[in-house]
Amino acid sequence: MLDDDACYSHLARRDPAADGEFFVAVKTTGIYCRPICPARLPLRKNVSFFRTAAEAHANGFRPCLRCRPESAPDSPAWLGTLASVRRALNLIDSGFLVDHDVDALADTLGMTARHLRRLFMKHLGVGPIEVEQVRRLHLAKKLIHETGLPITEIAFAAGYGSLRRFNEVFLNAFKRPPSSLRKKRGANSSAAPLIVSVALRLDRTSLRTPDHLELKVSGSASALIRSVKGTTVTVELVNVAPRDIATAISEIKQRLHSHRPSFAAR
């Protein structure tokens, strides 16, 4: 259960330690943000706090274009929950629900779909489908901002069945078409290096990462670590097809989280 007064205090300080802990929804704008958002501090009476972006989205709020909620670290709201919920979220994050339904997800976890939905509502405030809807939207927005992939490829990489459906969902969420969020970077190209960022939650001041990660999404897929700035790791995906991007990013996050951070030399 969130402490609203404590959350507002973190928001007022733009506390980096709170990033990913919760999301802030502003009633007067209909937008949800990260607690580090640089926008003007809203009045206490005008904000609500949610454990996850999916919960904020399910309550009718749309993502902020300034602080980019899709770039927030994974929320500890689920990192500390039941192992079955963590595993379910990892599977969803990797794109499991693109080709399977909730019944198949529950069966993979060894439980009924009803019980899985009950666990999600208890720990996350929303069901698996709502989590999947936001995962698709956030991945698509991330790829628009960070890559030169054509919009059509981004739509299918995020898990949408058609470009038309993707455009409808995006327009409903952001009140603008996907192409309007893309910075001018020349012609869109699938041949350009596929570089994305991964945000981590760290309790220490530095992260020791490998320079290269072999990925399981295909025989020759890998990730090259380009840079580490604070809690953000920039990686280049090598030999990763658009349909495997979600799986690759999910695997990279899990692999990097397994590397214990260490204090920088003093």
Secondary structure, DSSP 8 states (H G I E B T S, - for coil): ---HHHHHHHHHHT-GGGBTTBEEEETTTTEEE-TT--S----GGGEEEESSHHHHHHTT-EE-TTT-GGGS---HHHHTS-HHHHHHHHHHHTTHHHHS-HHHHHHHHTS-HHHHHHHHHHHHSS-HHHHHHHHHHHHHHHHHHH----HHHHHHHHT-S-HHHHHHHHHHHHSS-GGGG----SS--SSS-EEEEEE---SSS-----SEEE-SSSTT-EEEEEEEETTEEEEEEES--GGGHHHHHHHHHHHHHTS-------
